[in-house]
């Protein structure tokens, strides 16, 4: 199965106009196989080092930005100092718990998302910030 997944990731890179072999392909494979889907540079560095992928933090940051700008990674809206990347690039909602730093994916219908938001606002009206990001559409 790992070969099928790697082939799928290489095809995604090819469709995005990026090299489908080498360190970028290996990084995408590592990230898509990571346990957590929301990763900052420090976590990506740890994953890459553990897998034997040698790259400097600057090189990894550049590769992450390349993958995100081509739609192969998402960016999580955050107040953190460093960007947080999402290995699930399709648009979806998130709940971010500031106290624990936990980010939870919400793959739900618009109706369910509104119900969740309504409930959270009822329970914690004075402790909720809402950010709505409208992504630009690719041509």
Buried (B, 14 or more C-beta within 10 A) or exposed (E): EEEEEBEEBBEBBEEBEBEBEEBBBBBBBBBBBBEEBBBBBEBBBEBBEEEEBEBEEEBBBEBBBBBBEBBBBBBBEBEEEEBBBBBEBEEEBBEBEEEEEEBEBEEEEEEEBEEBBEEBEEEEEEEEEEEEEEEEEEE
